[in-house]
Amino acid sequence: MNDHAHDHDHGRGRGRGGHDHGHPPAHHDRAGRLAAWGHRLIHAVVPHSHDSRAKIDPALESSRVGLRALWISLVGLGVTALAQAAIVVVSGSVALLGDTLHNVADALTAVPLAIAFLLGRRAATRAYTYGYGRAEDLAGVIIVLVIAGSAVAAAWTAVDRLLHPTQVTHLPWVAAAGLVGFVGNELVAQYRIRVGRRIGSAALVADGLHARTDGYTSLAVLAAAGGAALGWHWADPVVGLAIAVAITFVLKDAAREVYRRLMDAVDPELVDQAETALRAVNGVQDVTAVRLRWIGHHLHAEADIVVNADLTLVTAHEIAADAEHQLTHAVPRLTTATVHTDPDSHPGRHHHTDLSRPS
């Protein structure tokens, strides 16, 4: 247990009638009791350090990391699109032109996500009491829709080319541009997915998966160029259809991740970690409920714990505060927690109805 927990345990020890084995003089014992009660009073009326800046600073830092990832990836995709556009001018390839425009449009998906990160840094208000973190989930929905649009556009273009074949010229340059598009998108995808998982942003992960689908689309240009070099005029549309199917599978994964976030789903292992941390807190007899939810790329927890019914209100409060503190350290990306204490004579929420009185 960390130093904060030891401080809490020390304060509770005297409140529960704990004895010093060294038997200090009486005036020292009285001074110790006064100090303990003073500590409790300050603890009860002064906001705890883990309730304010200690949680806000990591939240702002993760938002900065997310914004930096967006701008870096936006520049990367922009450079990729510019390189492809230069080859479009030389080759006149309609397929490459479509892929270039696709990459430009997909790079712009960073805009709603960047807006969401900026909104998420705003302080909570009386109307939005949990803050604006949910804006990331809305951005994730927009990104999923863009991925779906990419799949439809790829399939539509492929069918159109099957019906109206076109000849591709300057094939080596077109193939090189397709390779550049794949490499650029894959690098951006890996970077976005890595940062998104590190800071817990489902929307940024979905955007990374989107960039990966764009890389596959660029590979279609490469494969089409190879097929055209062999005289297979059907290669371009057939590969395009295959890529549309691949995008659909990526769409399924991204949509599932965003859906789970919208429905407040969490990894069950996080719940196990929370329950284990709470049960390890001195004074906690049982844990009757733990609820976790994502707000943006940060977690919020609510927990019900059982304590001795004979404890004073101040001592029960100290146990709850200690439990909250331990919880925020034990669960990754957990920044806020609300801990409710039940006496062991009435454990669980089903006793609340019996205790409540009609107005």
ZIWONOR-V812085 format. One record per pair of residues at least 24 apart in sequence whose C-alpha atoms are under 10 Angstrom apart, sorted by the first residue. I is the first residue (numbers start at 1). J is the second residue. Records with the same first field share a line. If there is no record, write none. Layout:
BEGIN
I = J ; J
END
This chain:
BEGIN
1 = 280 ; 281 ; 282 ; 326
2 = 325 ; 326 ; 329
4 = 322 ; 325 ; 326
5 = 281 ; 282 ; 319 ; 321 ; 322 ; 323 ; 325 ; 326
6 = 282 ; 322
7 = 39 ; 322
8 = 39 ; 40 ; 43 ; 282 ; 315 ; 318 ; 319 ; 321 ; 322 ; 323
9 = 281 ; 282 ; 283 ; 318 ; 319 ; 322
10 = 36
11 = 35 ; 36 ; 37 ; 38 ; 39 ; 40 ; 315 ; 318
12 = 36 ; 37 ; 40 ; 282 ; 283 ; 311 ; 314 ; 315 ; 316 ; 318 ; 319
13 = 315
15 = 40 ; 311 ; 312 ; 314 ; 315
16 = 310 ; 311 ; 312 ; 315
37 = 314
40 = 314 ; 315 ; 317 ; 318
41 = 314
43 = 314 ; 317 ; 318 ; 321
44 = 313 ; 314 ; 315 ; 317 ; 318 ; 321
48 = 321 ; 325
49 = 325
50 = 321 ; 324 ; 325 ; 328 ; 329 ; 335 ; 336 ; 337
51 = 321 ; 324 ; 325 ; 328 ; 335 ; 336 ; 337
52 = 335 ; 336
54 = 335
55 = 328 ; 333 ; 334 ; 335 ; 336
56 = 121 ; 123 ; 335 ; 336
58 = 199 ; 298 ; 333 ; 335
59 = 120 ; 121 ; 199 ; 296 ; 297 ; 298 ; 333 ; 334 ; 335
60 = 117 ; 118 ; 120 ; 121 ; 122
61 = 121 ; 199
62 = 117 ; 121 ; 195 ; 196 ; 198 ; 199 ; 200 ; 201 ; 297 ; 298 ; 333
63 = 114 ; 116 ; 117 ; 118 ; 119 ; 120 ; 121 ; 199 ; 201 ; 296 ; 297
64 = 117 ; 118 ; 121
65 = 117 ; 195 ; 196 ; 198 ; 199
66 = 113 ; 114 ; 117 ; 118 ; 192 ; 195 ; 196 ; 198 ; 199 ; 200 ; 201 ; 204 ; 297
67 = 110 ; 113 ; 114 ; 115 ; 116 ; 117 ; 118 ; 204
68 = 114 ; 195
69 = 110 ; 114 ; 188 ; 191 ; 192 ; 193 ; 194 ; 195 ; 196 ; 204
70 = 107 ; 108 ; 109 ; 110 ; 111 ; 113 ; 114 ; 117 ; 188 ; 191 ; 192 ; 195 ; 204 ; 207 ; 208
71 = 107 ; 110 ; 111 ; 114
72 = 188 ; 191 ; 192
73 = 107 ; 110 ; 184 ; 185 ; 187 ; 188 ; 189 ; 190 ; 191 ; 192 ; 208 ; 211
74 = 104 ; 106 ; 107 ; 108 ; 109 ; 110 ; 111 ; 188
75 = 107 ; 188
76 = 107 ; 184 ; 185 ; 187 ; 188
77 = 103 ; 104 ; 105 ; 106 ; 107 ; 108 ; 181 ; 184 ; 185 ; 187 ; 188 ; 211
78 = 103 ; 104 ; 105 ; 106 ; 107 ; 108 ; 184
79 = 104 ; 180 ; 181 ; 184
80 = 104 ; 177 ; 180 ; 181 ; 182 ; 183 ; 184 ; 185
81 = 105 ; 107 ; 177 ; 180 ; 181 ; 184 ; 185
83 = 177 ; 180 ; 181
84 = 173 ; 174 ; 176 ; 177 ; 178 ; 179 ; 180 ; 181
85 = 177
86 = 177
87 = 170 ; 173 ; 174 ; 175 ; 176 ; 177
88 = 170 ; 173 ; 174 ; 177
90 = 169 ; 170 ; 173 ; 174
91 = 168 ; 169 ; 170 ; 171 ; 172 ; 173 ; 174
92 = 168 ; 169 ; 170 ; 174
93 = 166 ; 167 ; 168 ; 169 ; 170 ; 171 ; 173 ; 174 ; 221 ; 225
94 = 166 ; 167 ; 168 ; 169
95 = 157 ; 158 ; 161 ; 166 ; 168 ; 174 ; 178 ; 218 ; 220 ; 221 ; 224 ; 225 ; 236 ; 237 ; 240
96 = 168 ; 174 ; 175 ; 177 ; 178 ; 181 ; 218 ; 220 ; 221 ; 222 ; 225
98 = 153 ; 154 ; 157 ; 217 ; 218 ; 221
99 = 154 ; 177 ; 178 ; 181 ; 214 ; 215 ; 217 ; 218 ; 219 ; 220 ; 221
100 = 177 ; 178 ; 181 ; 214 ; 218
102 = 150 ; 153 ; 154 ; 214 ; 217 ; 218
103 = 181 ; 184 ; 185 ; 211 ; 214 ; 215 ; 217 ; 218
105 = 146 ; 150
106 = 143 ; 146 ; 147 ; 150 ; 185 ; 207 ; 210 ; 211 ; 214
107 = 185 ; 188 ; 207 ; 210 ; 211 ; 214
109 = 139 ; 140 ; 142 ; 143 ; 146 ; 147 ; 207 ; 210 ; 211
110 = 139 ; 143 ; 204 ; 207
111 = 139
112 = 136 ; 138 ; 139 ; 140 ; 142 ; 143
113 = 137 ; 138 ; 139 ; 140 ; 142 ; 143 ; 203 ; 204 ; 207
114 = 139 ; 204
115 = 139
116 = 140 ; 203 ; 296
117 = 201 ; 296 ; 297
120 = 295 ; 296 ; 297
130 = 295 ; 300
131 = 295 ; 296
132 = 295 ; 296
133 = 294 ; 295 ; 296 ; 297 ; 298
134 = 261 ; 262 ; 294 ; 295 ; 296 ; 297
135 = 203 ; 295 ; 296
136 = 201 ; 202 ; 203 ; 204 ; 258 ; 261 ; 295 ; 296 ; 297
137 = 201 ; 202 ; 203 ; 204 ; 258 ; 259 ; 261 ; 262 ; 294 ; 295 ; 296 ; 297
138 = 203 ; 258 ; 262 ; 296
139 = 202 ; 203 ; 204 ; 206 ; 207 ; 258
140 = 201 ; 202 ; 203 ; 204 ; 205 ; 206 ; 207 ; 254 ; 255 ; 257 ; 258 ; 259 ; 261 ; 262
141 = 203 ; 206 ; 254 ; 255 ; 258 ; 259 ; 262
142 = 203 ; 207
143 = 203 ; 204 ; 206 ; 207 ; 208 ; 209 ; 210 ; 251 ; 254 ; 255 ; 258
144 = 203 ; 206 ; 207 ; 209 ; 210 ; 250 ; 251 ; 252 ; 253 ; 254 ; 255 ; 256 ; 257 ; 258
145 = 251 ; 255
146 = 207 ; 210 ; 251
147 = 206 ; 207 ; 209 ; 210 ; 211 ; 213 ; 214 ; 247 ; 248 ; 250 ; 251 ; 252 ; 254 ; 255
148 = 210 ; 244 ; 247 ; 248 ; 250 ; 251 ; 252 ; 255
149 = 247 ; 251
150 = 210 ; 213 ; 214 ; 217 ; 244 ; 247 ; 248 ; 251
151 = 213 ; 214 ; 217 ; 240 ; 241 ; 243 ; 244 ; 245 ; 246 ; 247 ; 248 ; 249 ; 250 ; 251
152 = 241 ; 244 ; 245 ; 247 ; 248
153 = 240 ; 244
154 = 217 ; 220 ; 237 ; 239 ; 240 ; 241 ; 242 ; 243 ; 244 ; 245 ; 247
155 = 237 ; 238 ; 239 ; 240 ; 241 ; 242 ; 243 ; 244 ; 245 ; 247
156 = 237 ; 240 ; 241 ; 244
157 = 236 ; 237 ; 240 ; 241 ; 244
158 = 234 ; 235 ; 236 ; 237 ; 238 ; 239 ; 240 ; 241 ; 242 ; 243 ; 244
159 = 237 ; 238 ; 240 ; 241
160 = 237
161 = 233 ; 234 ; 235 ; 236 ; 237 ; 238 ; 240
162 = 233 ; 234 ; 235 ; 236 ; 237 ; 238 ; 240 ; 241
163 = 234 ; 237
164 = 237
165 = 233 ; 234 ; 236 ; 237
166 = 233 ; 234 ; 236
167 = 228 ; 231 ; 233 ; 236
168 = 224 ; 225 ; 228 ; 229 ; 233 ; 236
169 = 225 ; 228 ; 229
170 = 225 ; 229
171 = 221 ; 222 ; 224 ; 225 ; 226 ; 227 ; 228 ; 229
172 = 222 ; 225 ; 226 ; 229
173 = 222 ; 225
174 = 221 ; 222 ; 224 ; 225 ; 226
175 = 218 ; 219 ; 220 ; 221 ; 222 ; 223 ; 224 ; 225 ; 226
176 = 221 ; 222 ; 225
177 = 218 ; 219 ; 221 ; 222
178 = 215 ; 216 ; 217 ; 218 ; 219 ; 220 ; 221 ; 222 ; 223 ; 224 ; 225
179 = 215 ; 216 ; 218 ; 219 ; 220 ; 221 ; 222 ; 223
180 = 215 ; 218 ; 219 ; 222
181 = 214 ; 215 ; 216 ; 217 ; 218 ; 219 ; 221 ; 222
182 = 211 ; 212 ; 213 ; 214 ; 215 ; 216 ; 217 ; 218 ; 219 ; 220 ; 221 ; 222
183 = 212 ; 215 ; 216 ; 218 ; 219
184 = 211 ; 212 ; 214 ; 215 ; 218
185 = 209 ; 210 ; 211 ; 212 ; 213 ; 214 ; 215 ; 216 ; 217 ; 218
186 = 210 ; 211 ; 212 ; 213 ; 214 ; 215 ; 216
187 = 211 ; 212 ; 215
188 = 212 ; 215
189 = 213 ; 214 ; 215
196 = 297
197 = 297
198 = 297 ; 332 ; 333
199 = 296 ; 297 ; 298 ; 332 ; 333
200 = 294 ; 296 ; 297 ; 298 ; 299 ; 332 ; 333
201 = 258 ; 261 ; 294 ; 295 ; 296 ; 297 ; 298
202 = 254 ; 257 ; 258 ; 259 ; 260 ; 261 ; 262 ; 294 ; 296 ; 297
203 = 254 ; 255 ; 257 ; 258 ; 261 ; 296 ; 297
204 = 297
205 = 254 ; 257 ; 258
206 = 250 ; 251 ; 253 ; 254 ; 255 ; 256 ; 257 ; 258
207 = 254
208 = 254
209 = 247 ; 250 ; 251 ; 253 ; 254
210 = 247 ; 250 ; 251 ; 254
212 = 247 ; 250
213 = 243 ; 244 ; 246 ; 247 ; 248 ; 249 ; 250 ; 251
214 = 243 ; 247
215 = 243
216 = 240 ; 242 ; 243 ; 244 ; 246 ; 247
217 = 242 ; 243 ; 244 ; 246 ; 247
218 = 243
219 = 243
220 = 244
260 = 294
261 = 293 ; 294 ; 295 ; 296 ; 297
262 = 293 ; 294 ; 295 ; 296
263 = 293 ; 294
264 = 291 ; 292 ; 293 ; 294 ; 295
265 = 292 ; 293 ; 294
266 = 291 ; 292 ; 293 ; 294 ; 299
267 = 292
268 = 292
269 = 331
270 = 330 ; 331 ; 332 ; 334
271 = 301 ; 331
272 = 331
273 = 327 ; 330 ; 331 ; 332
274 = 301 ; 303 ; 323 ; 326 ; 327 ; 328 ; 329 ; 330 ; 331 ; 332 ; 334
275 = 303 ; 305 ; 327 ; 330 ; 331
276 = 327 ; 330
277 = 323 ; 324 ; 325 ; 326 ; 327 ; 328 ; 329 ; 330 ; 331
278 = 303 ; 304 ; 305 ; 320 ; 322 ; 323 ; 324 ; 325 ; 326 ; 327 ; 330 ; 339
279 = 305 ; 306 ; 323
280 = 323 ; 326
281 = 319 ; 320 ; 322 ; 323 ; 324 ; 325 ; 326 ; 327
282 = 307 ; 319 ; 322 ; 323
283 = 307 ; 308 ; 311 ; 315 ; 316 ; 318 ; 319 ; 320 ; 322 ; 323
284 = 308 ; 316 ; 319 ; 320 ; 323 ; 341 ; 344
285 = 343 ; 344
286 = 342 ; 344 ; 347 ; 348
287 = 341 ; 342 ; 347 ; 348
288 = 341 ; 342 ; 347 ; 348 ; 349
289 = 339 ; 340 ; 348 ; 349
290 = 339
291 = 337 ; 338
292 = 334 ; 337
293 = 334
294 = 333 ; 334
295 = 335
297 = 333 ; 334
298 = 332 ; 333 ; 334 ; 335 ; 336
299 = 328 ; 331 ; 332 ; 333 ; 334 ; 335 ; 336 ; 337
300 = 328 ; 333 ; 334 ; 335 ; 336 ; 337 ; 338
301 = 327 ; 328 ; 331 ; 334 ; 335 ; 336 ; 337 ; 338 ; 339
302 = 336 ; 337 ; 338 ; 339 ; 340
303 = 327 ; 337 ; 338 ; 339 ; 340 ; 341
304 = 338 ; 339 ; 340 ; 341 ; 342 ; 347 ; 348 ; 349
305 = 339 ; 340 ; 341 ; 342 ; 343 ; 344 ; 347 ; 348
306 = 340 ; 341 ; 342 ; 343 ; 344 ; 345 ; 346 ; 347 ; 348
307 = 341 ; 342 ; 343 ; 344 ; 345 ; 346 ; 347
308 = 341 ; 342 ; 343 ; 344 ; 345
309 = 341 ; 342 ; 343 ; 344 ; 345 ; 346 ; 347
310 = 343 ; 344 ; 345
311 = 343
316 = 340 ; 341 ; 342 ; 343
317 = 341
END
